[in-house]
Amino acid sequence: MVRVRSDELLLGEWACLGILAQGPSHGFAVSKRLAPDGDVGRVWSLSRALTYRALDQLVAAGHVEAVGEERGTAGGPRTVLAATPPGLAALRRWLVAPVPHLRDVRSELLLKLVLADRLGVDTRELLVQQRARVAEIAAARSNDDPDDVVVLWRRESADAVVRFLDALLARQRRG
């Protein structure tokens, strides 16, 4: 099944699109960057097979297109892909939108921050909005049972995220 709406992209697809927004590349090179020891894979990793599937989804959605071929080292030619203008626009919108849930900070927000850094996208407004969102989530839970282990976990997680966001904002102010 092929999904074609940009708001339905999976994190792996956003990761691939973010890599291709940095410059044209072929699937094997994208998969290397998404390996667990890759620069993006240390945040969100994908197997080679899932990387190629994500690239296929991005092509079907019109976010990525083939722009050429290059000779492979061990096999046939490799298709070089690049982000399209609609793909770049969707990526820019996604990069600056705060994540809706506290549980998504470790995966989605961190991926956004890594990709935004590599693309030179200013994240100050994202960080301010994300901090407000986390504070809102924490405030909504303020009357929950303090002896509930899940409530305690959420409270501590929210506090840690606020400290993380404050540290990033302070670093931006200094730099």
Rosetta constraint file for C-alpha pairs under 8 A:
AtomPair CA 2 CA 57 HARMONIC 6.24 0.50
AtomPair CA 2 CA 60 HARMONIC 6.91 0.50
AtomPair CA 3 CA 8 HARMONIC 7.12 0.50
AtomPair CA 3 CA 9 HARMONIC 7.99 0.50
AtomPair CA 3 CA 57 HARMONIC 6.65 0.50
AtomPair CA 3 CA 60 HARMONIC 7.54 0.50
AtomPair CA 3 CA 61 HARMONIC 6.94 0.50
AtomPair CA 4 CA 8 HARMONIC 7.63 0.50
AtomPair CA 4 CA 57 HARMONIC 7.40 0.50
AtomPair CA 4 CA 60 HARMONIC 6.27 0.50
AtomPair CA 4 CA 61 HARMONIC 4.24 0.50
AtomPair CA 4 CA 62 HARMONIC 7.80 0.50
AtomPair CA 5 CA 9 HARMONIC 7.37 0.50
AtomPair CA 5 CA 61 HARMONIC 6.50 0.50
AtomPair CA 6 CA 61 HARMONIC 7.00 0.50
AtomPair CA 6 CA 90 HARMONIC 6.74 0.50
AtomPair CA 9 CA 13 HARMONIC 5.83 0.50
AtomPair CA 9 CA 14 HARMONIC 6.47 0.50
AtomPair CA 10 CA 14 HARMONIC 6.36 0.50
AtomPair CA 11 CA 15 HARMONIC 6.08 0.50
AtomPair CA 11 CA 44 HARMONIC 7.82 0.50
AtomPair CA 11 CA 108 HARMONIC 6.90 0.50
AtomPair CA 12 CA 16 HARMONIC 6.24 0.50
AtomPair CA 12 CA 44 HARMONIC 7.15 0.50
AtomPair CA 12 CA 45 HARMONIC 7.59 0.50
AtomPair CA 12 CA 46 HARMONIC 6.73 0.50
AtomPair CA 12 CA 51 HARMONIC 7.26 0.50
AtomPair CA 12 CA 54 HARMONIC 6.55 0.50
AtomPair CA 13 CA 17 HARMONIC 6.10 0.50
AtomPair CA 13 CA 51 HARMONIC 7.85 0.50
AtomPair CA 13 CA 54 HARMONIC 4.98 0.50
AtomPair CA 13 CA 55 HARMONIC 6.94 0.50
AtomPair CA 13 CA 57 HARMONIC 7.56 0.50
AtomPair CA 13 CA 58 HARMONIC 6.85 0.50
AtomPair CA 14 CA 18 HARMONIC 5.95 0.50
AtomPair CA 14 CA 91 HARMONIC 7.22 0.50
AtomPair CA 15 CA 19 HARMONIC 6.25 0.50
AtomPair CA 15 CA 34 HARMONIC 7.96 0.50
AtomPair CA 15 CA 40 HARMONIC 7.50 0.50
AtomPair CA 15 CA 44 HARMONIC 7.49 0.50
AtomPair CA 15 CA 111 HARMONIC 7.30 0.50
AtomPair CA 15 CA 115 HARMONIC 7.65 0.50
AtomPair CA 16 CA 20 HARMONIC 6.22 0.50
AtomPair CA 16 CA 30 HARMONIC 6.76 0.50
AtomPair CA 16 CA 51 HARMONIC 7.28 0.50
AtomPair CA 16 CA 54 HARMONIC 7.09 0.50
AtomPair CA 16 CA 55 HARMONIC 6.81 0.50
AtomPair CA 17 CA 21 HARMONIC 5.99 0.50
AtomPair CA 17 CA 58 HARMONIC 7.43 0.50
AtomPair CA 17 CA 63 HARMONIC 7.52 0.50
AtomPair CA 17 CA 64 HARMONIC 7.41 0.50
AtomPair CA 17 CA 83 HARMONIC 6.58 0.50
AtomPair CA 17 CA 87 HARMONIC 7.34 0.50
AtomPair CA 17 CA 88 HARMONIC 7.96 0.50
AtomPair CA 17 CA 91 HARMONIC 7.20 0.50
AtomPair CA 18 CA 22 HARMONIC 6.75 0.50
AtomPair CA 18 CA 91 HARMONIC 6.96 0.50
AtomPair CA 18 CA 115 HARMONIC 5.93 0.50
AtomPair CA 19 CA 23 HARMONIC 7.25 0.50
AtomPair CA 19 CA 30 HARMONIC 6.88 0.50
AtomPair CA 19 CA 115 HARMONIC 7.47 0.50
AtomPair CA 20 CA 24 HARMONIC 5.57 0.50
AtomPair CA 20 CA 25 HARMONIC 6.42 0.50
AtomPair CA 20 CA 30 HARMONIC 7.82 0.50
AtomPair CA 20 CA 64 HARMONIC 7.99 0.50
AtomPair CA 20 CA 81 HARMONIC 7.18 0.50
AtomPair CA 20 CA 82 HARMONIC 5.53 0.50
AtomPair CA 20 CA 83 HARMONIC 5.58 0.50
AtomPair CA 21 CA 82 HARMONIC 6.97 0.50
AtomPair CA 21 CA 83 HARMONIC 5.40 0.50
AtomPair CA 21 CA 88 HARMONIC 6.51 0.50
AtomPair CA 21 CA 119 HARMONIC 7.57 0.50
AtomPair CA 22 CA 118 HARMONIC 7.40 0.50
AtomPair CA 22 CA 119 HARMONIC 6.28 0.50
AtomPair CA 23 CA 82 HARMONIC 6.54 0.50
AtomPair CA 23 CA 83 HARMONIC 7.84 0.50
AtomPair CA 24 CA 67 HARMONIC 7.83 0.50
AtomPair CA 24 CA 80 HARMONIC 6.25 0.50
AtomPair CA 24 CA 81 HARMONIC 5.35 0.50
AtomPair CA 24 CA 82 HARMONIC 4.38 0.50
AtomPair CA 24 CA 83 HARMONIC 7.35 0.50
AtomPair CA 25 CA 29 HARMONIC 6.49 0.50
AtomPair CA 25 CA 30 HARMONIC 6.83 0.50
AtomPair CA 25 CA 80 HARMONIC 5.06 0.50
AtomPair CA 25 CA 81 HARMONIC 5.43 0.50
AtomPair CA 25 CA 82 HARMONIC 6.68 0.50
AtomPair CA 26 CA 30 HARMONIC 6.40 0.50
AtomPair CA 26 CA 78 HARMONIC 6.17 0.50
AtomPair CA 26 CA 79 HARMONIC 5.62 0.50
AtomPair CA 26 CA 80 HARMONIC 4.39 0.50
AtomPair CA 26 CA 81 HARMONIC 5.76 0.50
AtomPair CA 27 CA 31 HARMONIC 6.06 0.50
AtomPair CA 27 CA 51 HARMONIC 7.22 0.50
AtomPair CA 27 CA 52 HARMONIC 6.25 0.50
AtomPair CA 27 CA 55 HARMONIC 7.43 0.50
AtomPair CA 27 CA 78 HARMONIC 7.68 0.50
AtomPair CA 27 CA 79 HARMONIC 7.45 0.50
AtomPair CA 27 CA 80 HARMONIC 7.52 0.50
AtomPair CA 27 CA 81 HARMONIC 7.73 0.50
AtomPair CA 28 CA 32 HARMONIC 6.31 0.50
AtomPair CA 28 CA 48 HARMONIC 7.37 0.50
AtomPair CA 29 CA 33 HARMONIC 6.53 0.50
AtomPair CA 30 CA 34 HARMONIC 6.36 0.50
AtomPair CA 30 CA 51 HARMONIC 7.42 0.50
AtomPair CA 31 CA 35 HARMONIC 6.13 0.50
AtomPair CA 31 CA 46 HARMONIC 7.15 0.50
AtomPair CA 31 CA 47 HARMONIC 7.01 0.50
AtomPair CA 31 CA 48 HARMONIC 5.27 0.50
AtomPair CA 31 CA 51 HARMONIC 5.79 0.50
AtomPair CA 31 CA 52 HARMONIC 7.87 0.50
AtomPair CA 32 CA 38 HARMONIC 6.21 0.50
AtomPair CA 32 CA 48 HARMONIC 7.96 0.50
AtomPair CA 33 CA 37 HARMONIC 7.80 0.50
AtomPair CA 33 CA 38 HARMONIC 4.33 0.50
AtomPair CA 33 CA 39 HARMONIC 5.71 0.50
AtomPair CA 33 CA 40 HARMONIC 5.73 0.50
AtomPair CA 33 CA 41 HARMONIC 6.00 0.50
AtomPair CA 34 CA 38 HARMONIC 5.46 0.50
AtomPair CA 34 CA 39 HARMONIC 7.24 0.50
AtomPair CA 34 CA 40 HARMONIC 5.47 0.50
AtomPair CA 34 CA 41 HARMONIC 3.90 0.50
AtomPair CA 34 CA 42 HARMONIC 7.62 0.50
AtomPair CA 34 CA 44 HARMONIC 6.87 0.50
AtomPair CA 34 CA 45 HARMONIC 4.79 0.50
AtomPair CA 34 CA 46 HARMONIC 5.56 0.50
AtomPair CA 34 CA 47 HARMONIC 7.56 0.50
AtomPair CA 34 CA 51 HARMONIC 7.82 0.50
AtomPair CA 35 CA 40 HARMONIC 7.84 0.50
AtomPair CA 35 CA 41 HARMONIC 4.90 0.50
AtomPair CA 35 CA 42 HARMONIC 7.52 0.50
AtomPair CA 35 CA 45 HARMONIC 5.36 0.50
AtomPair CA 35 CA 46 HARMONIC 6.19 0.50
AtomPair CA 35 CA 47 HARMONIC 6.75 0.50
AtomPair CA 35 CA 48 HARMONIC 7.98 0.50
AtomPair CA 36 CA 41 HARMONIC 4.60 0.50
AtomPair CA 36 CA 42 HARMONIC 5.14 0.50
AtomPair CA 36 CA 43 HARMONIC 7.97 0.50
AtomPair CA 36 CA 44 HARMONIC 7.63 0.50
AtomPair CA 36 CA 45 HARMONIC 5.27 0.50
AtomPair CA 36 CA 46 HARMONIC 7.71 0.50
AtomPair CA 37 CA 41 HARMONIC 6.06 0.50
AtomPair CA 37 CA 42 HARMONIC 5.68 0.50
AtomPair CA 38 CA 42 HARMONIC 5.91 0.50
AtomPair CA 39 CA 43 HARMONIC 7.95 0.50
AtomPair CA 40 CA 44 HARMONIC 6.26 0.50
AtomPair CA 40 CA 45 HARMONIC 7.16 0.50
AtomPair CA 40 CA 111 HARMONIC 7.51 0.50
AtomPair CA 40 CA 114 HARMONIC 7.17 0.50
AtomPair CA 40 CA 115 HARMONIC 7.73 0.50
AtomPair CA 41 CA 45 HARMONIC 3.97 0.50
AtomPair CA 41 CA 46 HARMONIC 7.07 0.50
AtomPair CA 43 CA 107 HARMONIC 6.74 0.50
AtomPair CA 43 CA 110 HARMONIC 6.80 0.50
AtomPair CA 43 CA 111 HARMONIC 6.01 0.50
AtomPair CA 44 CA 107 HARMONIC 6.76 0.50
AtomPair CA 44 CA 111 HARMONIC 6.74 0.50
AtomPair CA 46 CA 50 HARMONIC 5.90 0.50
AtomPair CA 46 CA 51 HARMONIC 5.92 0.50
AtomPair CA 47 CA 51 HARMONIC 6.12 0.50
AtomPair CA 48 CA 52 HARMONIC 6.32 0.50
AtomPair CA 49 CA 53 HARMONIC 6.29 0.50
AtomPair CA 50 CA 54 HARMONIC 6.02 0.50
AtomPair CA 51 CA 55 HARMONIC 6.19 0.50
AtomPair CA 52 CA 56 HARMONIC 6.19 0.50
AtomPair CA 53 CA 57 HARMONIC 6.32 0.50
AtomPair CA 54 CA 58 HARMONIC 6.25 0.50
AtomPair CA 55 CA 59 HARMONIC 6.20 0.50
AtomPair CA 55 CA 64 HARMONIC 7.58 0.50
AtomPair CA 56 CA 60 HARMONIC 6.18 0.50
AtomPair CA 57 CA 61 HARMONIC 6.14 0.50
AtomPair CA 58 CA 62 HARMONIC 6.22 0.50
AtomPair CA 58 CA 63 HARMONIC 5.19 0.50
AtomPair CA 58 CA 64 HARMONIC 5.43 0.50
AtomPair CA 59 CA 63 HARMONIC 5.90 0.50
AtomPair CA 59 CA 64 HARMONIC 4.72 0.50
AtomPair CA 59 CA 65 HARMONIC 5.65 0.50
AtomPair CA 62 CA 84 HARMONIC 7.06 0.50
AtomPair CA 62 CA 86 HARMONIC 7.25 0.50
AtomPair CA 62 CA 87 HARMONIC 6.89 0.50
AtomPair CA 63 CA 83 HARMONIC 5.77 0.50
AtomPair CA 63 CA 84 HARMONIC 5.24 0.50
AtomPair CA 63 CA 85 HARMONIC 7.48 0.50
AtomPair CA 63 CA 86 HARMONIC 5.90 0.50
AtomPair CA 63 CA 87 HARMONIC 3.72 0.50
AtomPair CA 63 CA 88 HARMONIC 7.28 0.50
AtomPair CA 64 CA 81 HARMONIC 6.43 0.50
AtomPair CA 64 CA 82 HARMONIC 5.48 0.50
AtomPair CA 64 CA 83 HARMONIC 4.36 0.50
AtomPair CA 64 CA 84 HARMONIC 5.25 0.50
AtomPair CA 64 CA 87 HARMONIC 6.45 0.50
AtomPair CA 65 CA 81 HARMONIC 5.46 0.50
AtomPair CA 65 CA 82 HARMONIC 5.61 0.50
AtomPair CA 65 CA 83 HARMONIC 6.48 0.50
AtomPair CA 65 CA 84 HARMONIC 6.49 0.50
AtomPair CA 66 CA 79 HARMONIC 6.43 0.50
AtomPair CA 66 CA 80 HARMONIC 5.71 0.50
AtomPair CA 66 CA 81 HARMONIC 4.44 0.50
AtomPair CA 66 CA 82 HARMONIC 6.46 0.50
AtomPair CA 67 CA 79 HARMONIC 7.66 0.50
AtomPair CA 67 CA 80 HARMONIC 5.69 0.50
AtomPair CA 67 CA 81 HARMONIC 5.57 0.50
AtomPair CA 67 CA 82 HARMONIC 6.42 0.50
AtomPair CA 68 CA 79 HARMONIC 5.99 0.50
AtomPair CA 68 CA 80 HARMONIC 5.06 0.50
AtomPair CA 68 CA 81 HARMONIC 7.23 0.50
AtomPair CA 69 CA 77 HARMONIC 6.12 0.50
AtomPair CA 69 CA 78 HARMONIC 5.37 0.50
AtomPair CA 69 CA 79 HARMONIC 4.49 0.50
AtomPair CA 69 CA 80 HARMONIC 5.24 0.50
AtomPair CA 70 CA 77 HARMONIC 5.51 0.50
AtomPair CA 70 CA 78 HARMONIC 5.23 0.50
AtomPair CA 70 CA 79 HARMONIC 6.60 0.50
AtomPair CA 70 CA 80 HARMONIC 6.90 0.50
AtomPair CA 71 CA 76 HARMONIC 6.72 0.50
AtomPair CA 71 CA 77 HARMONIC 4.51 0.50
AtomPair CA 71 CA 78 HARMONIC 6.04 0.50
AtomPair CA 72 CA 76 HARMONIC 5.55 0.50
AtomPair CA 72 CA 77 HARMONIC 4.98 0.50
AtomPair CA 72 CA 78 HARMONIC 5.61 0.50
AtomPair CA 83 CA 87 HARMONIC 5.65 0.50
AtomPair CA 83 CA 88 HARMONIC 6.17 0.50
AtomPair CA 84 CA 88 HARMONIC 6.13 0.50
AtomPair CA 85 CA 89 HARMONIC 6.16 0.50
AtomPair CA 86 CA 90 HARMONIC 6.14 0.50
AtomPair CA 87 CA 91 HARMONIC 6.09 0.50
AtomPair CA 88 CA 92 HARMONIC 6.13 0.50
AtomPair CA 89 CA 93 HARMONIC 6.32 0.50
AtomPair CA 90 CA 94 HARMONIC 6.18 0.50
AtomPair CA 91 CA 95 HARMONIC 5.97 0.50
AtomPair CA 92 CA 96 HARMONIC 6.58 0.50
AtomPair CA 93 CA 97 HARMONIC 6.49 0.50
AtomPair CA 94 CA 112 HARMONIC 8.00 0.50
AtomPair CA 95 CA 112 HARMONIC 5.33 0.50
AtomPair CA 95 CA 113 HARMONIC 7.69 0.50
AtomPair CA 95 CA 115 HARMONIC 7.90 0.50
AtomPair CA 95 CA 116 HARMONIC 6.59 0.50
AtomPair CA 96 CA 112 HARMONIC 7.89 0.50
AtomPair CA 96 CA 123 HARMONIC 6.69 0.50
AtomPair CA 96 CA 125 HARMONIC 7.41 0.50
AtomPair CA 96 CA 126 HARMONIC 5.14 0.50
AtomPair CA 97 CA 126 HARMONIC 6.24 0.50
AtomPair CA 98 CA 109 HARMONIC 7.35 0.50
AtomPair CA 98 CA 126 HARMONIC 5.90 0.50
AtomPair CA 98 CA 127 HARMONIC 7.67 0.50
AtomPair CA 98 CA 129 HARMONIC 6.29 0.50
AtomPair CA 98 CA 130 HARMONIC 4.98 0.50
AtomPair CA 98 CA 133 HARMONIC 7.62 0.50
AtomPair CA 99 CA 104 HARMONIC 6.36 0.50
AtomPair CA 99 CA 105 HARMONIC 6.77 0.50
AtomPair CA 99 CA 108 HARMONIC 6.94 0.50
AtomPair CA 99 CA 109 HARMONIC 6.31 0.50
AtomPair CA 99 CA 130 HARMONIC 6.95 0.50
AtomPair CA 100 CA 104 HARMONIC 7.37 0.50
AtomPair CA 100 CA 133 HARMONIC 7.48 0.50
AtomPair CA 101 CA 105 HARMONIC 7.25 0.50
AtomPair CA 102 CA 134 HARMONIC 6.74 0.50
AtomPair CA 102 CA 137 HARMONIC 7.73 0.50
AtomPair CA 102 CA 157 HARMONIC 7.71 0.50
AtomPair CA 102 CA 158 HARMONIC 6.97 0.50
AtomPair CA 104 CA 108 HARMONIC 5.35 0.50
AtomPair CA 104 CA 109 HARMONIC 6.64 0.50
AtomPair CA 105 CA 109 HARMONIC 4.69 0.50
AtomPair CA 105 CA 110 HARMONIC 6.39 0.50
AtomPair CA 105 CA 161 HARMONIC 7.75 0.50
AtomPair CA 106 CA 110 HARMONIC 5.68 0.50
AtomPair CA 107 CA 111 HARMONIC 6.08 0.50
AtomPair CA 108 CA 112 HARMONIC 6.16 0.50
AtomPair CA 109 CA 113 HARMONIC 6.18 0.50
AtomPair CA 110 CA 114 HARMONIC 6.21 0.50
AtomPair CA 111 CA 115 HARMONIC 6.13 0.50
AtomPair CA 112 CA 116 HARMONIC 5.84 0.50
AtomPair CA 113 CA 117 HARMONIC 6.02 0.50
AtomPair CA 113 CA 123 HARMONIC 7.30 0.50
AtomPair CA 114 CA 118 HARMONIC 6.43 0.50
AtomPair CA 115 CA 119 HARMONIC 6.16 0.50
AtomPair CA 116 CA 120 HARMONIC 5.87 0.50
AtomPair CA 116 CA 121 HARMONIC 4.81 0.50
AtomPair CA 116 CA 122 HARMONIC 7.20 0.50
AtomPair CA 116 CA 123 HARMONIC 7.08 0.50
AtomPair CA 117 CA 121 HARMONIC 6.21 0.50
AtomPair CA 117 CA 122 HARMONIC 7.87 0.50
AtomPair CA 123 CA 127 HARMONIC 6.13 0.50
AtomPair CA 124 CA 128 HARMONIC 6.26 0.50
AtomPair CA 124 CA 169 HARMONIC 6.82 0.50
AtomPair CA 124 CA 172 HARMONIC 7.46 0.50
AtomPair CA 125 CA 129 HARMONIC 6.05 0.50
AtomPair CA 126 CA 130 HARMONIC 5.88 0.50
AtomPair CA 127 CA 131 HARMONIC 6.00 0.50
AtomPair CA 127 CA 165 HARMONIC 6.22 0.50
AtomPair CA 127 CA 168 HARMONIC 7.78 0.50
AtomPair CA 127 CA 169 HARMONIC 6.94 0.50
AtomPair CA 128 CA 132 HARMONIC 6.33 0.50
AtomPair CA 128 CA 165 HARMONIC 7.99 0.50
AtomPair CA 128 CA 169 HARMONIC 7.85 0.50
AtomPair CA 129 CA 133 HARMONIC 6.17 0.50
AtomPair CA 130 CA 134 HARMONIC 6.17 0.50
AtomPair CA 130 CA 165 HARMONIC 7.88 0.50
AtomPair CA 131 CA 135 HARMONIC 6.13 0.50
AtomPair CA 131 CA 161 HARMONIC 7.94 0.50
AtomPair CA 131 CA 162 HARMONIC 6.03 0.50
AtomPair CA 131 CA 165 HARMONIC 6.34 0.50
AtomPair CA 131 CA 166 HARMONIC 7.88 0.50
AtomPair CA 132 CA 136 HARMONIC 6.10 0.50
AtomPair CA 133 CA 137 HARMONIC 6.23 0.50
AtomPair CA 134 CA 138 HARMONIC 6.13 0.50
AtomPair CA 134 CA 158 HARMONIC 6.27 0.50
AtomPair CA 134 CA 161 HARMONIC 7.50 0.50
AtomPair CA 134 CA 162 HARMONIC 7.00 0.50
AtomPair CA 135 CA 139 HARMONIC 6.05 0.50
AtomPair CA 135 CA 158 HARMONIC 7.47 0.50
AtomPair CA 135 CA 162 HARMONIC 7.54 0.50
AtomPair CA 136 CA 140 HARMONIC 6.20 0.50
AtomPair CA 137 CA 141 HARMONIC 6.63 0.50
AtomPair CA 137 CA 158 HARMONIC 7.87 0.50
AtomPair CA 138 CA 142 HARMONIC 6.37 0.50
AtomPair CA 138 CA 154 HARMONIC 7.82 0.50
AtomPair CA 138 CA 155 HARMONIC 6.41 0.50
AtomPair CA 138 CA 158 HARMONIC 6.22 0.50
AtomPair CA 141 CA 151 HARMONIC 7.56 0.50
AtomPair CA 141 CA 155 HARMONIC 7.77 0.50
AtomPair CA 144 CA 151 HARMONIC 6.66 0.50
AtomPair CA 145 CA 151 HARMONIC 6.78 0.50
AtomPair CA 146 CA 151 HARMONIC 6.35 0.50
AtomPair CA 146 CA 152 HARMONIC 6.29 0.50
AtomPair CA 147 CA 151 HARMONIC 7.54 0.50
AtomPair CA 147 CA 152 HARMONIC 7.16 0.50
AtomPair CA 148 CA 152 HARMONIC 6.27 0.50
AtomPair CA 149 CA 153 HARMONIC 6.15 0.50
AtomPair CA 150 CA 154 HARMONIC 6.20 0.50
AtomPair CA 151 CA 155 HARMONIC 6.10 0.50
AtomPair CA 152 CA 156 HARMONIC 6.10 0.50
AtomPair CA 153 CA 157 HARMONIC 5.95 0.50
AtomPair CA 154 CA 158 HARMONIC 6.00 0.50
AtomPair CA 155 CA 159 HARMONIC 6.22 0.50
AtomPair CA 156 CA 160 HARMONIC 6.17 0.50
AtomPair CA 157 CA 161 HARMONIC 6.18 0.50
AtomPair CA 158 CA 162 HARMONIC 6.18 0.50
AtomPair CA 159 CA 163 HARMONIC 6.29 0.50
AtomPair CA 160 CA 164 HARMONIC 6.17 0.50
AtomPair CA 161 CA 165 HARMONIC 6.09 0.50
AtomPair CA 162 CA 166 HARMONIC 5.99 0.50
AtomPair CA 163 CA 167 HARMONIC 6.10 0.50
AtomPair CA 164 CA 168 HARMONIC 6.34 0.50
AtomPair CA 165 CA 169 HARMONIC 6.13 0.50
AtomPair CA 166 CA 170 HARMONIC 6.05 0.50
AtomPair CA 167 CA 171 HARMONIC 6.12 0.50
AtomPair CA 168 CA 172 HARMONIC 6.23 0.50
AtomPair CA 169 CA 173 HARMONIC 6.28 0.50
AtomPair CA 170 CA 174 HARMONIC 6.30 0.50
AtomPair CA 171 CA 175 HARMONIC 6.09 0.50
